[in-house]
Amino acid sequence: MHDPIPFLDLVTPHEDMTEELVAVFRDALRTGRFIGGPAVEDFESEFATFCGTRFCVGVGSGTDALRFALIAAGVAPGSIVVTVPNTFIATTEAISQAGAQTHFIDIDEWTYTMDAKKLKEYLETQCVIDSQTGKTIHRRSQRPVSAVIPVHLYGQTADMDPISMLAEHYNLVVIEDACQAHGAMYFSRNDDRWKKAGSLGRAAAFSFYPGKNLGACGEAGAVTTDDEELARKVRVLRDHGQRKKYYHDMEGYNGRLDAIQAGILSVKLRRLPGWNEERRQLARCYNELFSAQERIIIPREPPWSRGVYHLYVIRTQRRDELQAFLAERNITTGLHYPVPLHLQKAYAGTPGLVTSLSVSERTAAEIISLPLFPGMTALQQVRVADALKEFATLCLDKLEKPALANLATRTSWTPGMPNRRARERYHLARD
C-alpha cells in the first residue's frame, strides 16, 4: 500500500516557518497586545498593498467580512442580493444576517463562476428600474435589488467586466466574495490592465481560514476597498459599533482580527506569491498528465484569468465512484460543493429560486477536487494521474464522451504554458 496522499498538507509549511511564527506569539506576550494594535495595522497595510486597494480592514472571519461589507455598503434589510448557488453557505449566511434576501443566478459552464448573461437575463426580464428613485425593483416581490456578489471560485475570478457594467446600469453594489482567490488576477478589458481579486468591486471579502492559500492558524478575515467611508464603517461594525472606546454609534459585532493571527498572516503573506506560483505549476502538470483523458473535464483558465488554484477541480459523470476508487488507493479528495445552496435543507421554502440553475445542479453532481498544495511532489501527482487513468480504463471507456471534454483539454492552457516542463516533471517522477 502506498503512503497516503493528503488533500492538503498544513503541517510541512508550518514546520518550515516555526521560528517566525513562534516569534509572533512571543511578541504578543512581550507587549500584551492581543486585540488590535500594530500587528493588525501592519497586516492591513500589507494586504491592501498586495491587493492593490487603498484600505484593508481585518475582521474575525470571511463570514464577518461579507456581512460587514454588505451592511457598510448600504444594503438595506429586506432588499435582494444576487449571487450563485455553488458556493459555501457563508456567502448566503452573510446576506441573510445583513437582513437581505438571496436570489440565485446560474453559473458559467467553464469557470463555475457567475454567468453574466444569466445575470443580464434576470435583470431584464424580472426587474425594472424605478423612474423616480433609480432603484432596481424585482417585479414579482416588489423588493429592491441592491447588490450582486460574484464568487471567485477555486482560485479563479469571475468575469467581472460584464457584471460590473450591468451593476452600474442597474445601480447595484458589487461585493466580491474573494475568499478563495488570494492573489488571483483578472484582466479588465474596460481598464486595459491586470487587476487583483479584492480590487474589482466596491468592496471584497477574504477568508483566512487555515486551508486557504493565505491561511491563519485559526479564524480570520478581511475587507478590502478603495472606499474610505465603507472602510470606516467596517471598523466600527467589527468593534461593537464603537468609534472610540465606550462611544457607540450603532449596535455592532464582535468581529475583530486577533493580533496573533494578524502577525501570522504577515509572515505568510511574504510567501504567498511563491506558493501561488507553485500551485499554478502543479495545475499545469496535472493538465498535461490528464490531457489524454477525454472523459475527464479539466479546469479551464480563460485568457482574462490568472488563477491561483485554491482547488484543482475536475468533472466526471461517475464522480462518486471515482472518489471511492481514489480513496482505496490512499488518495484523499474533496467535493466543493456537492449540493447547491438552493437545494440545501437550510433554504427549503425560501424564494431564492427565481431562475433556472441547471448548470449548477449538473456540475455539482460531477465535480471532484484533487490533491494540490505547495510541496506536493511529482511522484504524488503521477500517482494521482495513474489512478485516474486506471479508473478511466475500467469505468469510463464505455461512457459517451462529454461534449466539453476535448475543448476543455485544448483551451485549458494559457499562452506560453510550459508543456515541456510538465512532461519532464512527469517522466522524471516515473524514472
HURA-V467962 format. One record per residue. N is the residue number from 0. RES is the residue in one small letter. SS is DSSP state (A for helix, B for strand, O for the rest). OMEGA is omega in degrees with one decimal (999 if undefined). Layout:
BEGIN
N RES SS OMEGA
N RES SS OMEGA
END
This chain:
BEGIN
0 m O 178.4
1 h O 171.2
2 d O 179.5
3 p O 168.9
4 i B -178.2
5 p O 173.7
6 f O -177.4
7 l O 178.0
8 d O 177.4
9 l O -177.0
10 v O -173.2
11 t A -178.8
12 p A 179.7
13 h A 174.0
14 e A -179.7
15 d A -176.7
16 m O -170.4
17 t A -175.5
18 e A 179.1
19 e A -179.1
20 l A 177.6
21 v A 177.9
22 a A 176.8
23 v A -179.9
24 f A 179.1
25 r A 179.6
26 d A 177.6
27 a A 177.7
28 l A -177.3
29 r A -175.3
30 t A -175.0
31 g O 179.9
32 r O -177.4
33 f O 179.1
34 i B 179.4
35 g O 177.7
36 g O -173.4
37 p A -177.8
38 a A 178.6
39 v A -178.8
40 e A 178.9
41 d A 179.9
42 f A 179.5
43 e A 179.4
44 s A -178.5
45 e A -176.8
46 f A 174.1
47 a A 177.7
48 t A 179.4
49 f A -177.3
50 c A -177.8
51 g O 178.4
52 t O -179.9
53 r O -171.9
54 f B 168.4
55 c B 177.6
56 v B 179.4
57 g B -179.1
58 v B -171.2
59 g O -177.3
60 s O 174.6
61 g A 177.2
62 t A 174.4
63 d A -176.7
64 a A 179.1
65 l A -178.8
66 r A -177.7
67 f A 179.1
68 a A 178.9
69 l A -178.6
70 i A -177.7
71 a A 178.9
72 a O 175.9
73 g O 176.1
74 v O -170.8
75 a O 172.1
76 p O -179.7
77 g O 179.1
78 s O -177.3
79 i B 172.7
80 v B -175.6
81 v B 175.9
82 t B -176.7
83 v O -178.4
84 p O -178.3
85 n O -179.0
86 t O 175.0
87 f O -172.6
88 i O 178.9
89 a A 179.2
90 t A -177.4
91 t A 172.1
92 e A -179.3
93 a A 178.0
94 i A -179.3
95 s A -177.6
96 q A 172.9
97 a O 177.9
98 g O -177.4
99 a O -179.2
100 q B -177.8
101 t B 164.1
102 h B -174.7
103 f B 175.0
104 i O -177.2
105 d O -173.2
106 i B 174.1
107 d O -176.8
108 e O -173.9
109 w O -170.9
110 t O -177.4
111 y O 175.2
112 t O -173.5
113 m B 177.1
114 d O -176.9
115 a A 178.0
116 k A 177.8
117 k A 175.4
118 l A 178.9
119 k A 179.4
120 e A 178.6
121 y A -176.5
122 l A -177.8
123 e A -173.5
124 t A -174.6
125 q A -175.0
126 c B 176.8
127 v B 177.3
128 i B 178.5
129 d O -174.2
130 s O -178.0
131 q O -175.5
132 t O -175.4
133 g O 179.9
134 k O 174.3
135 t B -175.8
136 i B 173.4
137 h B -169.3
138 r O -171.7
139 r O -176.8
140 s O -175.2
141 q O 175.2
142 r O 174.4
143 p B 172.9
144 v B -168.8
145 s B -172.0
146 a B 173.4
147 v B 177.7
148 i O 170.2
149 p O 179.2
150 v B 174.5
151 h O -167.1
152 l B 174.8
153 y O -178.8
154 g O -179.8
155 q B -178.5
156 t O 166.3
157 a O 176.7
158 d O -165.2
159 m A -176.0
160 d A -179.2
161 p A 177.0
162 i A -179.0
163 s A 178.7
164 m A 176.0
165 l A -179.8
166 a A 178.9
167 e A -179.5
168 h A -175.5
169 y O 175.6
170 n O 179.3
171 l O 173.7
172 v B 176.0
173 v B 175.0
174 i B 178.8
175 e B 164.4
176 d B -175.9
177 a O -172.8
178 c O 176.3
179 q O -167.1
180 a O -179.2
181 h O 178.9
182 g O 177.8
183 a O -176.1
184 m B 178.4
185 y B 175.9
186 f B 178.6
187 s B 175.8
188 r O 178.2
189 n O -177.6
190 d O 179.4
191 d O 176.7
192 r B 175.3
193 w B 178.4
194 k B -178.3
195 k B 169.2
196 a O -175.7
197 g O -179.9
198 s O -169.4
199 l O -179.3
200 g O 175.8
201 r O 176.4
202 a B 177.7
203 a B 178.9
204 a B 176.5
205 f B 169.3
206 s B 173.4
207 f O 172.8
208 y O -170.5
209 p O -177.5
210 g O -179.4
211 k O 175.8
212 n O 169.7
213 l O -173.8
214 g O 174.0
215 a O 172.2
216 c O -175.3
217 g O -179.9
218 e O 175.5
219 a O 178.4
220 g B 179.8
221 a B 170.7
222 v B 173.8
223 t B -177.9
224 t B 168.9
225 d O -174.9
226 d O -176.3
227 e A -178.5
228 e A 177.3
229 l A 178.4
230 a A 178.9
231 r A -179.8
232 k A 178.6
233 v A 177.8
234 r A 178.8
235 v A -178.8
236 l A -175.2
237 r A -172.4
238 d B 174.1
239 h O 178.0
240 g O -177.0
241 q B 167.6
242 r B 164.4
243 k B -168.2
244 k O 177.3
245 y O 171.9
246 y B -169.6
247 h B 176.9
248 d O -176.9
249 m O 166.9
250 e O -179.9
251 g O -175.0
252 y O 169.3
253 n B -173.3
254 g O -176.0
255 r B 174.9
256 l O 178.1
257 d B -179.6
258 a A -179.7
259 i A 178.2
260 q A 178.5
261 a A 178.2
262 g A 177.1
263 i A -179.7
264 l A 176.8
265 s A 177.5
266 v A -175.9
267 k A -178.3
268 l A 178.9
269 r A -179.6
270 r A -172.6
271 l A 179.6
272 p A 178.0
273 g A 177.3
274 w A -179.4
275 n A 179.3
276 e A 177.2
277 e A 176.6
278 r A 179.2
279 r A 178.1
280 q A 177.7
281 l A 178.2
282 a A 178.2
283 r A 179.1
284 c A 174.6
285 y A -179.0
286 n A 179.3
287 e A -178.5
288 l A -177.4
289 f O -170.9
290 s O -179.5
291 a O -177.7
292 q O -172.9
293 e O -178.6
294 r O 174.0
295 i O 176.9
296 i B -178.3
297 i O -178.2
298 p O 174.3
299 r O 175.5
300 e O -178.4
301 p O -178.9
302 p O -178.6
303 w O -174.9
304 s B 165.1
305 r B -175.3
306 g O 179.7
307 v O 169.7
308 y O 167.7
309 h O 175.1
310 l O 173.0
311 y B -169.7
312 v B 174.9
313 i B 178.0
314 r B 173.3
315 t O -179.2
316 q O -178.5
317 r O -174.2
318 r A -176.0
319 d A 177.7
320 e A 178.1
321 l A -179.6
322 q A 178.0
323 a A 179.6
324 f A 179.4
325 l A 178.6
326 a A 177.8
327 e A -179.6
328 r O 174.9
329 n O 177.4
330 i B -176.6
331 t O 179.2
332 t O 177.3
333 g B 176.5
334 l O -175.9
335 h O 14.5
336 y O -170.6
337 p O -179.0
338 v O 177.2
339 p O -172.5
340 l A -177.6
341 h A 177.5
342 l A 179.0
343 q O 178.8
344 k A -177.6
345 a A -177.2
346 y A 176.8
347 a O 177.6
348 g O 177.9
349 t O -172.3
350 p O -175.6
351 g O -177.1
352 l O -177.0
353 v O 178.0
354 t O 174.9
355 s O 179.9
356 l O -171.9
357 s A -179.5
358 v A 177.8
359 s A -178.1
360 e A -178.4
361 r A -177.4
362 t A 179.5
363 a A 179.8
364 a O -173.3
365 e O -171.8
366 i B 172.7
367 i B -178.1
368 s B -178.9
369 l B 177.1
370 p O 174.6
371 l O -178.0
372 f O 175.4
373 p O -177.5
374 g O 176.1
375 m O -175.3
376 t O 175.7
377 a A 179.7
378 l A 177.2
379 q A 178.6
380 q A 178.9
381 v A 177.1
382 r A 177.6
383 v A -178.7
384 a A 179.2
385 d A 178.8
386 a A 177.4
387 l A 178.2
388 k A 178.4
389 e A 179.0
390 f A 179.9
391 a A 179.9
392 t A -176.5
393 l A -166.2
394 c A -170.6
395 l A -173.0
396 d O -178.0
397 k O -179.5
398 l O 173.0
399 e O 179.7
400 k O 175.5
401 p O -176.9
402 a O -175.1
403 l O -165.8
404 a A -175.9
405 n A -179.9
406 l A 178.6
407 a A 179.9
408 t A -176.6
409 r A -169.7
410 t A 180.0
411 s O -178.9
412 w O 173.2
413 t O -177.9
414 p O 177.7
415 g O -178.3
416 m O -170.4
417 p O 175.8
418 n A -177.0
419 r A -179.2
420 r A 178.5
421 a A 179.3
422 r A 179.4
423 e A 179.1
424 r A -178.3
425 y A -175.8
426 h A 176.7
427 l A -179.8
428 a A 179.7
429 r A -179.1
430 d O 999
END
